[in-house]
Amino acid sequence: MMRHLRSSSVIGWLVLALCAACDSSGSPQIPKVMCGTRVDPDVARPLFGSGTDWHEWDRVDRAEALTAPCLVLSDRGVVVRLRFSWDENATDLMYLAKNTGTVSGIADPRHITSPYTTLIGTDGAISTAPCGTKGGDYFTLTLQLPRIARTDRSHRGDIEKFMRAYFPATLKTLGCRTAPPASPRPGQER
């Protein structure tokens, strides 16, 4: 009888261990914090695809407000490139999108109606807003998605949804002395 109880206990512990290791959702576990900003995994998932072993290579120092990259990687390589940039003057986003190559370049950029100046491309996005910090009066964030082909237009809506969530959340982490602009009234564009 004792042998039966012991083997039942061992089997029970093995089942518990296996269940703990399982992900019942069947989806990749997307990070909840990306480059220092909380993000809803459901908003990020369409852009991340599959992968495991998520980690970051982050050079961003919010206190010093120096322009720097942050990469989100998985077992399959770079998934997301973010570039945090502070400047004294407002940045020409269309110039960044079209003329800076791998630094801030995105394909087929288009302006969207947003509380912030924002371009959405087929493989990334760029947003900027007033944000007085040690590094300047404006903050610009570039999102690049190297796994998405520059000609693949099917992700534009997912990219926009991500930036609408991630950019304002990032602004809140920066300690801006200048408040971001208020949301425009319906029908009013920036």
WONORMO-V24533 format. One record per residue. N is the residue number from 1. RES is the residue in one letter. PHI is phi in whole degrees, 0 to 359 (NA if undefined). NEAR is the number of other C-alpha atoms within 10 Angstrom. Layout:
BEGIN
N_RES_PHI_NEAR ; N_RES_PHI_NEAR
END
This chain:
BEGIN
1_M_NA_5 ; 2_M_298_7 ; 3_R_298_8 ; 4_H_296_9 ; 5_L_296_10 ; 6_R_298_11 ; 7_S_293_11 ; 8_S_294_12 ; 9_S_296_12 ; 10_V_299_12 ; 11_I_298_12 ; 12_G_300_12 ; 13_W_296_12 ; 14_L_296_12 ; 15_V_297_12 ; 16_L_299_12 ; 17_A_297_11 ; 18_L_295_10 ; 19_C_295_11 ; 20_A_295_10 ; 21_A_279_9 ; 22_C_278_10 ; 23_D_248_10 ; 24_S_292_8 ; 25_S_285_7 ; 26_G_76_7 ; 27_S_258_11 ; 28_P_295_16 ; 29_Q_278_15 ; 30_I_280_22 ; 31_P_300_18 ; 32_K_271_13 ; 33_V_235_11 ; 34_M_235_22 ; 35_C_54_22 ; 36_G_85_16 ; 37_T_237_16 ; 38_R_294_15 ; 39_V_217_20 ; 40_D_292_15 ; 41_P_304_17 ; 42_D_292_11 ; 43_V_283_19 ; 44_A_277_21 ; 45_R_309_17 ; 46_P_298_13 ; 47_L_268_20 ; 48_F_275_21 ; 49_G_69_13 ; 50_S_270_15 ; 51_G_162_16 ; 52_T_221_12 ; 53_D_54_11 ; 54_W_291_17 ; 55_H_204_15 ; 56_E_238_16 ; 57_W_239_13 ; 58_D_240_16 ; 59_R_248_15 ; 60_V_282_19 ; 61_D_237_14 ; 62_R_300_18 ; 63_A_294_11 ; 64_E_276_11 ; 65_A_53_18 ; 66_L_256_17 ; 67_T_301_18 ; 68_A_199_15 ; 69_P_266_19 ; 70_C_220_19 ; 71_L_248_21 ; 72_V_253_19 ; 73_L_238_19 ; 74_S_230_18 ; 75_D_299_12 ; 76_R_258_12 ; 77_G_109_13 ; 78_V_290_18 ; 79_V_255_21 ; 80_V_224_20 ; 81_R_246_22 ; 82_L_242_24 ; 83_R_236_21 ; 84_F_266_22 ; 85_S_221_20 ; 86_W_244_27 ; 87_D_209_20 ; 88_E_289_15 ; 89_N_242_11 ; 90_A_298_16 ; 91_T_266_18 ; 92_D_279_10 ; 93_L_295_22 ; 94_M_296_17 ; 95_Y_299_11 ; 96_L_302_17 ; 97_A_295_25 ; 98_K_260_14 ; 99_N_238_13 ; 100_T_242_12 ; 101_G_59_11 ; 102_T_283_11 ; 103_V_293_15 ; 104_S_219_22 ; 105_G_291_24 ; 106_I_224_28 ; 107_A_272_20 ; 108_D_49_17 ; 109_P_289_21 ; 110_R_222_14 ; 111_H_290_16 ; 112_I_238_14 ; 113_T_282_15 ; 114_S_201_16 ; 115_P_296_19 ; 116_Y_241_20 ; 117_T_288_20 ; 118_T_219_27 ; 119_L_245_24 ; 120_I_244_24 ; 121_G_246_27 ; 122_T_279_25 ; 123_D_228_26 ; 124_G_165_31 ; 125_A_201_29 ; 126_I_221_27 ; 127_S_229_23 ; 128_T_218_24 ; 129_A_202_24 ; 130_P_300_24 ; 131_C_198_25 ; 132_G_292_20 ; 133_T_219_21 ; 134_K_303_17 ; 135_G_272_18 ; 136_G_147_18 ; 137_D_262_18 ; 138_Y_227_21 ; 139_F_240_26 ; 140_T_233_23 ; 141_L_239_24 ; 142_T_252_26 ; 143_L_248_26 ; 144_Q_235_26 ; 145_L_240_20 ; 146_P_296_16 ; 147_R_277_15 ; 148_I_264_18 ; 149_A_295_13 ; 150_R_301_15 ; 151_T_265_11 ; 152_D_275_12 ; 153_R_272_14 ; 154_S_287_12 ; 155_H_258_17 ; 156_R_305_20 ; 157_G_296_12 ; 158_D_293_18 ; 159_I_296_23 ; 160_E_299_20 ; 161_K_300_13 ; 162_F_298_22 ; 163_M_294_24 ; 164_R_297_17 ; 165_A_268_15 ; 166_Y_286_19 ; 167_F_297_22 ; 168_P_297_16 ; 169_A_295_15 ; 170_T_294_19 ; 171_L_306_20 ; 172_K_295_13 ; 173_T_271_12 ; 174_L_267_18 ; 175_G_68_15 ; 176_C_299_18 ; 177_R_279_12 ; 178_T_262_13 ; 179_A_290_13 ; 180_P_297_18 ; 181_P_296_12 ; 182_A_290_9 ; 183_S_296_13 ; 184_P_291_13 ; 185_R_289_8 ; 186_P_305_7 ; 187_G_86_6 ; 188_Q_263_9 ; 189_E_251_11 ; 190_R_275_12
END
